[in-house]
């Protein structure tokens, strides 16, 4: 009996990773296959659900959102740990996500975008410390902010000062920061291991930096981008001097989540990891791969971003290293034939089975079950 390992990301806005795997699994089992399933995410949206499946429990916390208003947020907490140092998982988008301040998919206005802050991330870290955690996985993705982690650092006790020694508290005044007071920094951070899960490789500043590349989608006006980039560049120089670090702003990933990557690396001493790689490691993908005859992976849309280290590509690359073929499922396939064949033995789009695109989005699970049956029937029939 062939064994199929399902490791699919969510179909965003349509079906969770868990639901996609269950539907494919029903079809595969109907065709006579044995099925194993692991959840998949890349450190962004959906990461908490992965850790739910690993036995973590949610903790609810009221924090300050990107707009400064109080919002309900969640993080995932490990139930127990052999060495006593539990792990917490934080999706920063739960505290300062762009979806939280967008209206009907429209980003906030330029003024709101310039003032968006990451305070809630620091507050989630403090809440996790209150639970006695020794390790935090910080999933960077989907932020509304371009504050270089200013808000997060404030929430953890850092005080920023202008040239006259007065506190700087507003994101829009980032360029005024001339000194940093670390005396009130939460002392528990010195014993905390922080792992950043992100596949963004951008530095903090410059043409490839947070403001230039991601600012427009967060609502920054074209005429504001250079000013914001300059402000966070100067801010980073002051922060690095105070922290005794050098070159952090230029590191790959420092520009992730509007510069939260920079502050996580500089202030928290975080280790930067591929989001996909970290999730696959935590879920035991390598061990499960050893018994698989085929892997099925996928997400709502396969496109150029998929090739830049997103979940399905990470799964495919690791499966190829073990000579296990990979089939992909998706709602839409925007890869050309060459791009697709470099990663996947076959690609199965919902629209190939159901011409009504709206139905594919609204009710994908029956279609995925059909796809699972077809893939499984091909395996059980043999060559």
Secondary structure, 3 states (H helix, E strand, C coil): CCEEEEEECCECCCECHHHHHHHHHHHHHHCCCEEEECCCCCCCCCHHHHHHHCCCEEEEEEEECCCCCEEEEEEEECCCCCCCCCEEEEECHHHHEHHHHCECCECCCHHHHHHCCCHHHHHHHHHHHHCCCCEEEEECCCECCCCCCHHHHHHCCCEEECCCCCECCCHHHHHHCCEEECCCCCHHHHHCEEEEECCCCCCCCCCCCHHHHHCHHHCCCHHHHHHHHHHHHHHHHHHHHHHCCCCHHHCCCCCHHHHHHHHHHHCCCCEEECHHHHHHHHHCHHHHHCCCCEEEEEEEEECHHHHHCCHHHHHHHHHHHCCCEEEEEEEEECCCHHHHHHHCCEEEEHHHCCCCHHHHHHCCHHHHHHHHHHHHHHHHHCC
